[in-house]
Amino acid sequence: MRWSPPLKNDTEYAGTTFSDRFLGSASTMSTERPAAEELRQGMTVEIVQEDADVRSTDEEPIHGEIGTVYGDDPDGPRVKLKSGVVGHVQSVVVDE
């Protein structure tokens, strides 16, 4: 199931944050991969580096702040982190 943002006139979510609505207070990362249109510059995300094998169990995910969102890709939204690393977003990291 894909997440879709609530309508602007949806009062059920008034006064809540992204993490309150979708991640809960105990979570540090979302469980579903976000779409590119949900990502913003400065958000902290977990990515798999673009030249890494996404099916490999040896690769450690990288956490960093988004510098540029390029768009959706079958491996996840393609982004460039502020550190310069390019990869595919696996999840959004919530700062607590």
N, C-alpha and C positions, 0 to 999 in steps of 0.2 A: 504494500500500500504506500502511495506517495503522499507526503505531507503537502498541504496547500495552506497558504496563509489565511487567517480569518478575514472576513470582509471588514471594511472600515467601520461599518455601522454595527458590528458585532459587539455588544456590550458585555458579553460573558468574559472577555479577556481584558476589559478596561482596567488599567492600573497594574497589570502584571508584566513581567519581563519574559523574554524568550525562554530563559532557563526555568522560570516558574511554570510556564505553560507546557513546555515540551520535554524538559529534562528532569524535573523534580529537584528538590533541594539537595538530595544525597548524591546525585550523579555528577561526574566531572566531564563526561562526553555524551553526545547524543548517540542513539543506537542506530539511526538511519542516516545514510549518506545524504547530505543536503544537495540541492540543485544549485547551479551557478547563480541564478537570480536571487537566491537567499543569502549569498555571501557578500560581505562588504570589506573594503580596505580596512585594515587594523584588527579584524577578527582573528582570534587565535584558533588555528586548526591543526589537525594531524594529517600529514600527507605521506604518500609513498612517492619517493623521488622518481621523476619521469623515466630515467634510464634504468631503474631497478625492475626486476621481475616481480610483478604484483602477486604472483602465485607462490613466490619463494617464502619459506618460513624463516630464513636466515636474516632477512632485512628488518631492521628496526625502523618504526615509523618516526617521522620528524615532526616536531611541534614548532610552530612559528606564526608570526603575524602576516596576514595577507598584504602584499604590496599591489598585486594586479590579479584580477580575475579574467581569464581568457575565454571561458565558456564551458559548456557541458561536453563530456566525452564518455564513451562507454566504461572507462576505468574510473570515472568520477570527475567532478569539475576540475579543470586544469587551472592552476594558479601559480603565480610567482610570489614567493615569500619575500619579505623585506631583506632577508639575508641573501637573496639572489637564487636560492634553490627553486627549481621548477618541478612540480609534481601534481599528483591527483589527490584531491581531498577525500579522506576516509570518514572524518567526523569533525565536528566543531568542539573545541575545548572550552569549557566554561570556567572562567576565573572565579575563585571563591574567596 
